């Protein structure tokens, strides 16, 4: 690893290629927003020789956060791939956004990677959301390491942060989270802070000095060795505890000197198994330096300690119809199985798909089968088609460097897959397969939109379909009750990026309008009404009279129509006309313009004219009768109630329950949902949870999640109903 010594720089200015899975490493960077992931990626690219100065490729532009939206918002909003070469291997570095709204991009990165590098800021510590991702990785056995950044910050303390990481990530075994290096500090500045100038390897006890701008190896001074003795002994004991050689601990405790190569080999195996998690340090390079502090050590950890794609099991596959198939094997000569990790649109190239190949070899111009998961409930088209692969390339910032092929285990960009969407499977056209989907959060923040102009209306449908094809964490809904077009997002930042992409990328300007919930009306008591529609204006007249009784019914009953006419006072051919009229009026509402439900409408009597009565006349009379009945009785407004399941750490159960009560919610139960977590079940009016996706994040400090499902409609409190009747346009 980093103790192995010399740097093995890659080559700048050309596409990193791989001809066998053993020479590929796929690593995803995880950490909260502002932890320094993107800066670290650019420092790694600089050290590997992929850029000519920090963050810059040879012909300009940055390797990460190159999207215009990212420049404007000053944060990552999408998954970025930065491939570099080191020690004869291709390293695919996947930089993920740290902001919670873009967790879909993070999950895509986790799917594509074989190991995770958790980036922790020395000035901010470990947040709850990062702990949750760590637990997810632990559940699937993904190898993980930790790098502590922002050591240049005032009061940054590497030893304290190592302790915090061991506490946060070590679980029952804090000795599984230990540093491989300790930072060395130069003279203190005027503010009393001593900058990091190098590292000392705990295993080799060698100093790696970056003060000159180049990594130089040296013997430690006599004053430095005592500083590392305790940490070194603890690290060796931690490595031996993970060793497959059961005699090693006895030999060590007996005073035997353990061979350095044995320790490093056991360390690498433990890291690759996901049972030991080394902690490393990273600090900014000196002005004009070609290597950031700790970057060489990180690259060597990735090469030596993280697994190759050969060592990681691929996701399960089935036939598109759901038939069982054996798991794909990571072999370049095997049948093709690949997955679209991310989809984006380029104004010049068109749709570009970022693809991880799990089996076989992907080549340009071949025909593949594209299988989708049929997420029609999220606004995605169902598809199961053959497509011709366009050019293959390796992304690097805004550049696309041409590739001749992409072997199993590697990641590449594929051009011109017109129907492929994020999460789709690419396989041989003669043997179509479908990979099991990865978990994606349900978007729960509604955004109601309307086209700004007629020109925008013509482009809106295509723009929205492209938007949801790129981002499966968005859901598009044409609400049949409120007749609104609703784009469901994960949060405010997610919403802002969606609107910006519609405007800048697809040329569609939209107006955001108030989101409506589907209110209903019902009768509070039994009432009668008489509808009289009699007109004589020369020629053929109109004559229809009907009398009805309206009774409330239990929730969910809908509308019942009962005929109790006796004696033929309403001719049989006009009874369906009355029913049609009252149902049409019920759909329009009788008090505030919301559909009427849960009533029985009984036709009791009426009158007809042998010449002037007609279908239209009795429809009108039926509607008039229903309106008259409504005028003499209290009409209740019914609001939809959602069933919420809120999963939060135990520390936030009280604030969450208090917040739900403030939303007129009823907590119906709580239960333990794993160590330190509680599931709160509640029923809350939908009108109160329009922004709950944002508010829960605030209440739980980003650690809460929730699901919602429609439960029923129930009467709204009278004082609130009266307010809505006064301004019905604000809520539907």
N, C-alpha and C positions, 0 to 999 in steps of 0.2 A: 504494500500500500504506500502511503506517504513516506514511510520509513525506508522504503526500498531504494531511495536515493534519487537518481537523476531524472530530469524532465525529458519527455519524448514529444516534442512539439509536432503538431499536425502541419498541414500545408494550407496556406491561405490562397484564396482566389479560385479554388476549384471545388466541384461537388464532392462531398464525402460519399464514398461508395462502400458497399459491403458485398462480398461474394459468398459468405457463409454465416449462418446464425451465430457461430462461436465468436465472430469478430464484431458483434453488435451489442450495445448496452442501451437500454431504454430507461430513462430516469425522469420522474416527474418532480417538479419543485412545488412544495406545499407550504403555505404560511399565510398569515393574515395580511391584509392590505397595509403596505408601508413597512413590511418586514425586511425588504431588500432583495426580493427574489429576482426581479428584472436586472437590477444592478449586478447581482451575482452572476447571472447568465452572461451578461456582457463581459464581465471580468474573466469568466471561464473561456469565452470565445477569444478574448484577447490573448490569454495565456496559451491557448491551443494554436495560435497563429491564424485564426480564422478572420480576424479583423486587424486593421492597421493601427487603430487606437481605440480606446475604450468605447465600445458600443457601435463602432463604425465599420461597415463593410468597405471593400476597396473602392467601389464606385459611388460611395455616399449612402446615407441612410443608416438606421439602426437595425440591429438584429432582432430586437424585441420591442413591443409597443410602437410599431410602425404605422398603425392605423391612425387616420386623421382624428377620429373620435377619441382615441387614447391620448393623442397630443393635447386635444382641447380639455379633456377631463383630468389629465395628469394622473392617470392610473390605468392599469391593465383591465380590459373588458373582454378579452378573448384568449383562447388557447393559442400559444405560439410554439412552433417547433424550431429549434436551433441545432442543427447537426454539426458536430465538430469531430476531428480526428485526433487521437492520442494513443501513443504506443501501439500503432498498427490497428487500432480498433475505431469503429465509428460509434460515437456517442450521440444518441438522439436526446437532447435536453428539451423537455416539455415544460414551458413556463406557463403557469396557470394564474388567473386572477385571484386575488385574496379577498375581494369584497363578496359578501354573502349572496348578493343578487346574481352572481355569475357562477354559482355552484355547478351549473350544468357543464360549463367549460372545465371545471375541476374534475368532475366525474369522467368526462371524456379523456382527460389526461391520465387519470388513474387506470382507465381501461386499456390505454395504449402502452402503459409503462410496465416494467417488470420490477421496479424498485422505486422508492420514494425518498426524497431528500427534504426533510422538514427544516424550513428556514425560520429561525427564532431571533427576534431583535433583542439585543442586550438592554435596550432602553424601554422596551414595552413588555417583555415577558411572553408567557404562553396564554393565549386566550381560550375561551371555552370551545369555540368553533374548531380550532386547531386540534384540541384534545379529541373532539368527536371524530375528526377525520383519522386521527391516529388509531382510534379504537376500530374504525371500519377497516383500516389496513391490517390491523392485528387480527381481525376476525377471519381474513382470507389469507393470512400468513405472508403478506407482502413484506420483503426486506425493507428496513428503514434506517436511515442515519439522520443525524441532526447537525446543522451548521449554525453557529451563533454569529450574527452580524452586528453592525453598528457598535463595534468595540471602540471606535473612535469617539463615541459620545461621552460627555462628562458623566462621571460616576458609573460608567459601565464596568461591570465586574464579572469576568469570565467564570471564576470559581463559584460565585453565587448563582449565575445563570445555569451552570452545570448542575448544581444542586436542585434548582427549580425544575429543570428538564427531567432529572431522575425522578423527582416527586410526581411530575405530571405524566410522564410516559413510562416509568418503570413498573408501575403497578405493584405487584407483590414482590418484584425482584429489582430493586433500584440498582443493584450491581450489574444489571444488563444494560445500563445506560452510563457509559464512562468515557472520558476524554482520551483521545489518542495523542494529543499534543497540548502543551500549555503555551500561552502567548508570552513573548518576551517584550518588555517595554523599554523605550528609550528615555532620555532625560525629560523630566516634567516641564511643561510650558508655563507661561505666565498664569494660566488659570489653575495650575496645580495638577493638570491631567497629563499623564505620561502616555504618549502614543505607542501603539503596537508596532514593532519593527521587525518581528520575526516569530518563529515558533521553535519549540524544542520537542523532539520526538521522545515519547515516554519509553518506547521499547528500545530504540537504538541509542538513546541518550545523545543524539546528535542535534546540533543547532542549525536551523535553516534561517539564514539572515536575509531579509529583503530590504534592508536599509538603503542599499546602493541602487535599488531599482531592479536588480537581478537576484534571483534566488542563489545564495551561496551557502554551501555546507561547511561546517566547522566543528571543532571539538568544543565542548562546553567548558566554561571557566570554572574554577574551583568553587566560586560563590554560587554557581547555578545548580550544581548537582544536588545539594541538599534540598533545593526547592521542589525537586521532582520526585524524590525518593518515595514519599508516602503515596502519591498518585500513581507512580509506576508499579509499586507493589500491589496496589488495589486492582490496577488494570490487569496485571499478570494473573492474579487470582481469579478475576472475572473471566478471563480467556480460558484458563484451565478448567474452570467450572463448566464451561460449554464444550470442552474437548471431548471427542469420542474415545480418546485414550484414557481409560479409567485409572491407569497407574500414574498418570502425570501429576495429579494432586499429591499423592503420597510421596513421590520423588521430590516435589517442590517443598513440601512441608518438612521433608527429611534433610533439606539443605542442599539438594542437588541443583546445579545450574542448568536451567532449561535452555536448549538451543534456540537462538533467535529465529531461525527459519521455521522451527516447529511452532513457535508462538504465532508468527505471522500467518502460517498456513491454517492453524486452528482458528485464528481470528477471522480470516477470510471466509472459512467454511461457516462459522457461526453467523456472520453478517448475511451471507447468501441464504442461510436457512431462515433468517428472520428471528433468531433467538438472542442476538446481541446487537446493540444499537450504538455505534460509536458517535462521539460528539467531537466536532471539529470547529475551528475558528476561521473567520474570514474578515479581512479589513481592507480598506482602500489601498491601492498601490500608491507609491510615491509619484510625484509629478514627473511625467515622461517615462514612467516605468513600463516594462513590457509584461510584468507579471504582478497580479494582485496577491496580497498576502493570504496564504492558505489555498490558493487555487490549484497549485500543483498537487498538493496533498489531497484535495478533493477529487481531482481527475484520477489520481492513482487509486483512491478508494473505489471510485466507480469501476475502474478497470479490474482491480484485484478482488474487491469484496462483493460487488453487486452481481447478481446472476446473469447469465446469458439467456436469450430466449429459449434455448434448449432445456433450461432447468425450470421453466415455468409452464404449468399446465395451461392449455388454451381453454377458452370458454366452451361449454357444451354446444353441440350442433344437432339439428334435426333436419328433416326434409321440410320444404315450405308448407306441406300439409300436416306437419307435426309428427311424422314417423321417426323412430329412433335411429340414430346413426352413431358410429364410433367417434370418439373425440379426435380432432385433428392432431397430427403429429408435426412438429416443427422440423420440416425437411424441405429443402429447395426443390427436390425432385418429386415431392408428393402432390396430391390433388390440390388445386387452388382453393384456399379459404382465406378471405380477407374481410375487413370491416371498415366502413366509413366512420372515422372518428369525428370529423368536423367537415362542414360544408360551408363554402363562402362563394361570393360572386365577385368576379373581377370585371371591370367595365370593358376590358379589351379581350380577355380570354374567355369570359363567360363563367359558368359554374366550375369551381375547383374543389375536388374532394381530397381531404387528407386521409390516407388509408394505411392501416396497420395490416401487414400480411402475417397471418398465423401459420399458413402451410402453403407449399408450392412456391412458384415464382411468377410475379406479375410482369407482363411485358407490354410495350406500346402496341397499339393497333390490333390486339387480339379481342375477340368477342367473349364477354363474360355474362353470367346471369346475375341480375340484381334482384335481391329479395328484400322486401320491406316488412315491417311488423304491423302494417295496417292500422296505424294510429289515427283512424278517421275521427275519433272523438277529440283529437287535438287539432283538427283542421288539415291533417296530412292526407294526401291521396294514397289509396292502396295501390301497390304496384308489385309486379312479379314479371320482369321483362328481361330480354337480352339487350345488351348495349355494347358498343364498340369503345374500347379504351382509347383515349387520346394520348397525348404526350405524357411521359413520366418525368417528374422533376423533383429536385430537392430544394425546399424553401430556405431562404436566408434573407430575412427582412422582406423587402418588397421584391427581391430578386427571385427568379426561378431558374435553377441550374439543371440542365438536362441530364436525365439518367437513362441508361440503356435497359435496365431491369431493376426489380426490387424483390429480393429474396425473402424467404420466410424469416420472420423476426424483425424485419426492417420496416421503416415508415417512409412513405413517399406521397407526393401530390399527384393526382390524376386529373387531367383536363377532360372536359366535354362529356362527363357522365350526366346526361340531361335529366334523367329521372331519379338518380341516386340521391338519397337524403341521409342526414346524420343518423347513424345506427343501422344502416342497411348492410347486408352481407353480399360480397362479391364471391362468386364461385364458378366452377366450370359449367358451361352451358348445357353439357350433356349429363351433369350430375349436380343439380341445384341443391344448395344447402341454406340453412338459416341459423345464425348464431343466436344464442340466448341473449336477450337485451340486458343492458346494465340498468341499475336503478336510477331513475330520474325524479327529481322533486316535482310535485304537482304545483303549477302556477296558481296562486290564490289571490293575486291583486288584480282586480278588474280595471280595464282601461276602455271606456266607451269612446268610439271615434266616428267621425263623419268626414267625408271628402270635402275639402275646402272649396272646390269649384267643380264645374262639369268636366273640365280637362283632367282634374285629379281623380274624379269618379271613374273615368275610363281606365285609369292606370292602377286604381287601388287594389283590385282583386289580384292582379298579377304580382304587385309589390308585396302584398300580405302573404301570398302563397310562397314566394321566395323567402320571405322572412322566417316563416315557420319551418320551411325545409332546412334552413341553416341552423335553427335553434329549436330542438325538440322540447325545451323547457317552456316554450310559449304555446299557448292554446288559442285557437281562433274559434269564435262562437257567433253564430247568427241567432240571437235569442228569439224564439218564436213567440214569446209572451210580450216582451217589451219592444220587439222589432229593432233592437239595437245591435250594432256590430261591435263585439267586445273582444279585445285582445287581452288575454290573461297573462300576467307577468309575475316575476318573483319578488319584485320590489320597485322602489322609486327609481333607482339607478338603472335597473333593467328596462323599465318603462322609458326613461329618457333616451337610452341607447336605441331602443326600437324606433322611437319617433325620429331620432336623428338619422338612422339608417334609411327609413322610408323617404326622408326628405333628400338626403345627400346622395344616397346610392341608387335609389329607384325613382327619384324625381317626383315623389308624391307628397303633397302637403295635406295634412289632415287637421281637423279641429277636435279637440278633446271636449267631450260633453259629460254632464253628470250621469253617472251610472245609475240605472234604475233597477229596483227589485220588483218582482211581479206580485203586486198587491191584488187582493180580491175583495168582493163585497158579498154580504149575505144579510138576510133578514133577521132582526132580533126577536121578532114575534110574528104571529099569524096576522095577515092583513088581507083585505079584499079590494078589488079595483074593478072599475067599469070603463071599458073602452068604447067610445062612440065615434064612429067615423061616417058622417052623413053629409054629402055635398050634392047640391042640385044647382048646376050652372048652365043649364041648357044642354040638350043632347043627352048622351048616356051619363047617368049620375053614379055616385058611389054610396053604398049603404052597407054598414056592418056594425053590429053592436055585440059585445061579448062581456061576460062577467066572470071573473076569476077569483080564486082564493090562493094565497101564497103562504106556505108553511115552511119554517126552517127545518133542515135535516141535519143529521150528524156529519161531522167533518169527513170529507172525501166522498160524499154521496153524489156530487155533481148536480145535474138538473133533471128532475123527473117531471114528465107531463102526463096528466091524468084527465081522461075525458069522462065527465059525469053528466053530460047533456041528456035530458029526457024529453021526449015528445017532439024531437026534430026541430027545436027552436033554432039550432044552428045546423044547417044541412050537412050531411056526412062529408060531402066533397070539400067543405070549407074548414073542417076541424083541423086537418094538417096545415092549413094556411094560418090558423090561429097559433098553432105550435111553432111554426116557422117564424112568425112575427115575434113571439115572446122570447124565443131562443136568440134571435138576432138582437133584440133589445138587451137581453141578458149579457151577450158578448160585449156590448158597448158600455154596460154599467147603468145604474139607476140613481147614483148619488154623486160620485166623484170621478166617474169615467173609468172604473176598473171592472173587470168581468164579474158577473154575479154567479155565485156557486152555492151548492148545498141547500137547495130549496125544492119543494114540490109545488108545482103550479097546476091547479085543478080548474078546468073549464066547467063552470056550473050552468050557465044559461047564456042566451043571446037572442038576437033577432036578425032576420035576413029579409031581403026584398027579391021578389021573383025576377026582376029585370036588372036592378042596379047593384046587386051584390056581386062580388068578384073575389078572386084569390088575393089580389093586391089590397082590396078594401079590408078583408079580414086579417091580413098580415098587419096592416096599420092599426086596426082596432086592438089586436093582441098586444102590440107594443105599447099603445096608449094605456091599456088596462094595467100592464105591469108597472108603468111609471106612476099611475095613480095609486096603486097599492103601496108603492115605495114611499109616496109622499106622506102617508099616515102612520108610519112605523119607524122605529130606530133602525138605521142601516149600520151594521158593523163593518169596519174595515178589517180584513184579514191580512196578516203579514206572514211571509214565509219564515219558518224557524229552521235553523241548521243544527245538526248534531255535530259538535266539535270534539275531537280527541286531541288533546294538547300534551305533548311529551316534553318534559322539562327536568332539569336537575332538581334534586330535592330542595336545594336552597331557594328555589324560585317558585315553589308551589304556592306559598302564601300570597306573594304579589300577583301571580297569575289568577288565582281564584278571586282575589279582590277586584282585579281588573275586569274579569268576566261578570261579576256582580254589578259593577258599574255600567255594564252594557245590557242591563236587564236580563242577564243570563241566569240559568239555574244549573248549579253543579249537581250532577246526578250520581257521581261516584269517582273515587280515585283508587288506583292500584299500583303496586310496584311493577316496574317494567325494566328490570335489570338493576345492577349495582348502581346506587346513587341516582336513580331516575324514577320519576313518577308519571303515570298517565292520568290526566285529568279529563273526565268526560262531562260535557256540559251541553245544554241546549240554549242557543242564543238567537235572537231575531237577526235575520240576515241584514237588515237595514243598519245594524249596529257593528257589523264586522267587515264593512267594505275595505277598510285599511288595516285589518287585523294582522295581515302578513308583515306590515311595517311595524305596528305597535308591539306585537309579541317579541319581535327582535329587540326592541328597546327595553321592554320589561325584563326579558331573560338574558340580556347582554349577549344576544346572538346565539344562544344555546338552545332555544325552544323551537319546536316544530309542531305543526298541527295539520290535521286532515278535517275536511268538512263534507257533510252529506246532507241533502235535503231531508227533513223529517216530516213536516206538515205545515199547513197554514193554521193560524189561530188568531183570535180577536186581538186587535191592537188596543192599548189603553185609550180611553175616550179623549183625554186631553191631547194626546199625540195625534190621534186620528183627526181631530178638529183642525189642528195645524196643517195637516197634509191636505185636508179638503180645501183649505184656503189657498194653498199653492200646489195644486195637483201636478203641475208640470215638472216639479223637482223630483218626484218619485213616481215610479210606475207600478 
